[in-house]
Amino acid sequence: MAKMKQLDEMANKLVPQILHKIYSTINTEIAYSDLDLEGDQISDAHDYVMKLVINKLIQWKENLYIK
């Protein structure tokens, strides 16, 4: 069980780093997009895209196991 605990700890350390990278990438994409967003729209769009990206990553990983 010690290995599983170490892997869990590793995952816990990686989550904030990976979320930060996703967050930054989405910020850049929104900033350079041709979307006409202002104020709260930018924040709402960012939250929406974050959820989409995370869900698509989960679906992508699940599809790897199905094939």
C-alpha positions in Angstrom: 0.0 0.0 0.0 3.0 2.3 0.5 3.4 2.7 -3.3 -0.2 3.7 -3.7 0.1 6.3 -1.0 3.2 7.7 -2.6 1.4 7.9 -6.0 -1.6 9.6 -4.3 0.8 12.2 -2.7 2.5 12.7 -6.1 -0.9 13.3 -7.8 -1.8 15.8 -5.0 1.4 17.7 -5.7 0.8 17.7 -9.4 -2.8 18.9 -9.4 -2.1 22.6 -8.5 0.8 22.8 -11.0 -1.3 21.3 -13.8 -4.3 23.4 -13.0 -2.1 26.5 -13.1 -0.8 25.6 -16.5 -4.3 24.9 -17.8 -5.5 28.2 -16.3 -2.7 30.2 -17.9 -3.1 28.5 -21.3 -6.8 29.3 -21.3 -6.1 33.0 -20.3 -3.8 33.3 -23.2 -6.2 31.7 -25.6 -9.1 34.0 -24.5 -6.9 37.0 -24.7 -5.8 36.3 -28.3 -9.3 35.1 -29.4 -11.6 37.2 -31.5 -14.3 36.8 -28.9 -15.8 40.2 -27.8 -15.7 39.6 -24.0 -15.7 42.2 -21.2 -15.6 42.0 -17.4 -17.5 39.1 -16.0 -17.9 37.6 -19.4 -14.2 36.9 -19.5 -14.3 35.2 -16.1 -17.4 33.2 -17.0 -15.9 32.1 -20.3 -12.7 31.1 -18.5 -14.6 29.0 -16.0 -16.6 27.4 -18.8 -13.5 26.5 -20.8 -11.7 25.2 -17.7 -14.6 22.8 -17.0 -14.8 21.8 -20.7 -11.0 21.1 -20.9 -11.0 19.0 -17.7 -14.0 17.0 -18.7 -12.5 16.4 -22.2 -9.3 15.2 -20.6 -11.2 12.8 -18.5 -13.2 11.6 -21.5 -10.1 11.3 -23.6 -8.4 9.1 -20.9 -11.5 6.9 -20.6 -11.6 6.4 -24.4 -8.0 5.2 -24.3 -9.2 2.3 -22.1 -12.2 1.5 -24.2 -10.3 1.0 -27.4 
